């Protein structure tokens, strides 16, 4: 085979390898970001549950707010209740 044929084979192989490498790297980045988000959400929901028990509704709202679209039903209920209670307390103050 000619040198051109070998060059084409090497180039196409390198392109496929580079694409695959980039795909793997991007998947690892996505997984890392997702893991970081989930760890932070877990910590926030644990702290928010404690704050809810202590009736620190401002703190509950602060902790749940970044994750409000991704909360479990029980946490969402606490979040909404904290907002309602906080508003009522603000009106009576």
N, C-alpha and C positions, 0 to 999 in steps of 0.2 A: 504494500500500500504506500501511497505517496505521503510526503510530509504534510500536505494539506489535509489529507484524510485523518492522519494522527492528530493534527492540530485541532480539527473540528471535534474529534472525539474527546480530546482533553478539555476543550473549552466547554462543550455541552455537559460533560461530567462535572466540571467545576461549577457551572451555573446551577445545575440541579443540586449539588452539594451545598452551595451557598444559599439557595432558596430554602432547602430543608433546615439548614442551620439557623436561618432567620426565623423560620416557623417555630422551631423548638425554643429559641430564645424568647420570642413573643409570647408563647404559651407559658413559659416560666415566669415572665413578667406579669402576665394576667393572673396567674395563680398566686403570685406573691402579693399583688395588690388586693385580690379577693380575700386572701388569708388575713392580711393586715386589717382590712375593713371588718371582717367577721370577729377578729380578736377585739378590736375597739368597740364594736357593737355589743359584744358579750360583756365587756367590762362596764360599759355605759348602762346596760340594762340591769346589771347587778347593783350598781351604785344607785340607779334610779329607784329600784325596788326598796332599797334601804331608806332612801330619802322619802319615799312615799310613806313608809311606815312611821317615819319621824315627822310627817306632815310638812316637809320642806318642799312645797309645791313649785316654788321658783326653780329649785335645783332639779326636780323631776323634769320640768319642762326643758331646761337647758340640756339635760343629758339625753332625753328622748328625741328632741327636735331634729338633730342631724339624721336620724334613722326613721323618722316618722312614716315614711312610705314603705318601710321594710320591717315594721314591728309585728310581732305575733299579736293575736287578738287580745290576749290578756294585758300585754304591755300597752297596746293601743288604747284599751279601756282606761288604764291608769293615767296615760298621757292626757286623754280627753278630760278625765275627771279632775286631774291636776289643773288643767287650763280653766275649767269651769269654776273650781274652788278658788283659784287664784284671782279670777275676775271678780267673783262675789266678794272676796276679802278686800280687794282694791276699792270696790264701790262703797263698802261700809266704812272704810278708813277715812 
